[in-house]
Amino acid sequence: GFVRLWYDTFDMRGRGVFQSIESNVEHICEKLGAAPDGTKTAVASRINVDYTASAMKARPEAVEVLSLLKSEGRKIGLISDCSPEIPRLFQRLPFAPLIDVTVFSSLVGMTKPDPRIYRLAAERLEVEPRDCIYVGDGDSNELTGAARAGMHPVLILNRQEDTTDVHRVDAEAKDWRGPTIRSLKEVSALLKQHGPNERREKK
C-alpha cells in the first residue's frame, strides 16, 4: 500500500526526481489508482515535514566538536542522501553555521555511494579527496563510496536509539574492518594522525 510505496520511492526522492513531498505523494496516489486531492496532499506533506523536523537531532557533542575543528582551521563538509524538504530544515540545526559546504543528494541528483557525490563535496571545499577524512555511520554503503572516491573513510558507531530504524541499510557498518570511532570527539585526534594539512568530510 501507501507505506510500502513511500519507502520504495526513497531513492527517487533522494535523487531529486520529486521536487516536493507533494509531488511524491501524488505519484504514489496515481500508482495506487487514487485521484490525488490537493488539500489532503498538502496535509500529508506538512505531517511529513513536521515529523522530519522533530527527528532531525544532532549528536550532543556536534557543536562542540565542529567548533573545535573550525578553530583548528579545518574545512567541514556534509554529504546527505535526503528528500527535498531536508535542505531547508537543515538550516534549523545548531551546527549548520559551522558547515562550510553541504551536498544534498536531492539537489545534485546523485546519492551515496556514487563516488561523484564525494568528489563534488571535495571540489566545493577546494581540497583533494585524498586530503579528506569521511566520517559516517555506514548507511547506504557510504564508507565504500568514500574510499572509491579517494577519501579516508571512518565508521562512527551509531547511538543505541538509532538502531531501531528498520529501514537503514547498515550492513556495511556490521562488517566494517576499517578505522572506527565511538564519538565525534575522536575526530580531532584522528585528523592529527593524518597530518596538519588533512581535511575532513562529515556525513
N, C-alpha and C positions, 0 to 999 in steps of 0.2 A: 504494500500500500504506500501511502504518502511517506511514511518514515523511512522505508527501505529506499525509495527513490531519492529522498533527501540525502541520505548517506552515499548513494550511488553517484550522485551528481557533485560530490565534493571536489573531485578532480577538475570538473568543468568550472566550478566556482573559483578554484584556485588558479586556473589558467586565464581567468577573466572572460570566459565565454559569456557569462551573465554580467551585465553592467550594474545590476542591482539585485537585492534579495527578492524584490517584487517580480522581476523577470524570471528568476529561478522558480519561484512558486507557481507562476503562470505556466512555465514549461512542464512542471510536474502535473499540474491540473490537466493540461492537454494530454499528457501521457496516460492519465487515468480516465480520460474521456469525459472530464468535467469542465464545464464552462467557467473560466476564471471570473471571479467577482472582484472588481476593483477595490471596493471598500474592504472586503474580507482579506484580500491580498495585502493591502496596506497594514491591516491589523496584524496579520501573521508576520509581516516584515518587522513591525515595531516590537512584537514579542521576541523575535529572534535577536534583534539589536539589543534590547534590554537585557536578555539573558546573557548574550555575549559580553556585554559591558560589565555585568556583575561577575562573570567568570574570569575576566582578564585581571589577574593579580600578579604583581611582581614578586619575585623571591624577596624575603625580608632584607637580605643583605645587598640587593641590587644597587640601590642608590649609593650606598657607602662604597662599594667596590668600584662602580663605574666612575665615581668622583675621584677615587684614588688613581685609577688608570688615566684619567684626564690630567691629573696633576703630574703624572709621570710623562706626559706628552704623547700618550698613546692615541691612535685613531681607533674609533669604535664604530663598527657596522652591525646592522641587524638584517638578517635574511629570514623572511617568514612566508610559509605557504599559508595563504589566507583567502577568505572570501571578501567580497567588495566593501563590506562595512568596516573592516578592520583598520585600514589606513587612517580613517577619520577618528575612530575610537582610540587608536594608539596614542594620539596626542594628549589624552587624559592621564596616561600613566606617569607616575612621578619621575621615572628615569628617562622619559622621552627627550628632554632637552640635552641629555648627556650623550645622545647618539649622533654621530657625525653623518652617517649615511644609512638610509633604510632602503631595502629592496623588498617590495611586497609582490608576491607572485601574481596576484590578480591584476596588478598594474603593468607587469612586464611580460605576461603571457608565458612564463616558464615556472616550473616547480622543481623542488629538490627531488631527486639527486642529480638533475641535469647540471653538468659542470659549468654551463654557460651562466647560470644564475650566480654562482660563486665568483666567477671571473668578472661579471658585471659589477658586483659589490667591490671587488678589489680595484677595478678601473675607476669607480666613482670615488674611492678612497685615495686614489692616486698612489697605490702601492702594488707590488708584485704579489701574486698568490703565494709564492714560496715564502714571503715575509709575513704571512697571516697564520695565526692560530685560530682554528674554528672550534668553538665550544657548543656542543649540542647534546640533547638527551637521546639521540639515536632514532628518532621518529623519521619515517619516510626514507630510510637508508641515507640520511643526510651526511653521516660521517664518511661513508664510502664516496659519496659525491664530492665532498670537500677534498678528499685525498686525490681523486681523479682530476680535480681542478688544479692541483698542485699545492694545496694548503696543508697544514698540520692539524689533523682532527683530534679532538679531545672529548671524551664522553663525560658528561656531568650526570651523576646519578640523580634520578628523579625523586622528588619528595614523595613520601608514602601515600599522601592523599591523591597524587596524580595517577597511581597505578590502577585505579578503579575505572579508568576510561577504556571501555572495551573496544573502542574504535581506533585506538592507537595502533600504529604499525611499528612496533618496537622490537621486533625480533633481532635487529642489529644490535641493540643495547645488550640483550641477553647473551649474545655470542661475542661481544667485543673483547679483543685482546690487546688493544692499544692503550695509550695513556688515559687514565681515568681520575676524575676528581669528585669530591662529595659536596663541595661548596664553591661558589663564585669567589670566595675569599682566597682560594688557592691559585687563582689565575695570575695575580701579580708575580708571585714567586715562579710560576711556570714560565712566564714571559722572560724573566731574568735569566732563566736557564737557557733560553734560546738566543740570548744576546741582547744588547741595548737597542738594536735597530729593528727588532721584530715588531710586527703589528698584529693586531688581533681582530678576528671576525667573530661576532657573537650571534648565536641563534636568537 
